[in-house]
Amino acid sequence: MKYYTYILECNDGTLYTGWTVDIDKRVLAHNGVGTKTGAKYTSARRPVKIVYQEECFGKSQAMKREIEIKKMTRVGKLGLINGNNHSIDL
């Protein structure tokens, strides 16, 4: 099974980070399509779009990576999104 850590950009410009096993299904859930199981944070900031994803080697790694990204500043997250891995700012 593949696991992913992802960053969404919300309609208000804020960023949301999470992990999942199915990126497409999770983005649909965040946008309220077919289910009401999206995050409370994103439900008030729809529509959301995926701006970053990375594959992880298991659930534990995906969850750890989610925490690492959540600790980053906005500038650090934008650097990650834009492919500037050298500017990871914790």
Secondary structure as GFF3:
##gff-version 3
##sequence-region A 1 90
A	DSSP	beta_strand	3	9	.	.	.	ID=ss1
A	DSSP	beta_strand	15	20	.	.	.	ID=ss2
A	DSSP	alpha_helix	23	30	.	.	.	ID=ss3
A	DSSP	alpha_helix	40	43	.	.	.	ID=ss4
A	DSSP	beta_strand	49	56	.	.	.	ID=ss5
A	DSSP	alpha_helix	59	71	.	.	.	ID=ss6
A	DSSP	alpha_helix	74	81	.	.	.	ID=ss7
A	DSSP	three_ten_helix	85	87	.	.	.	ID=ss8
###
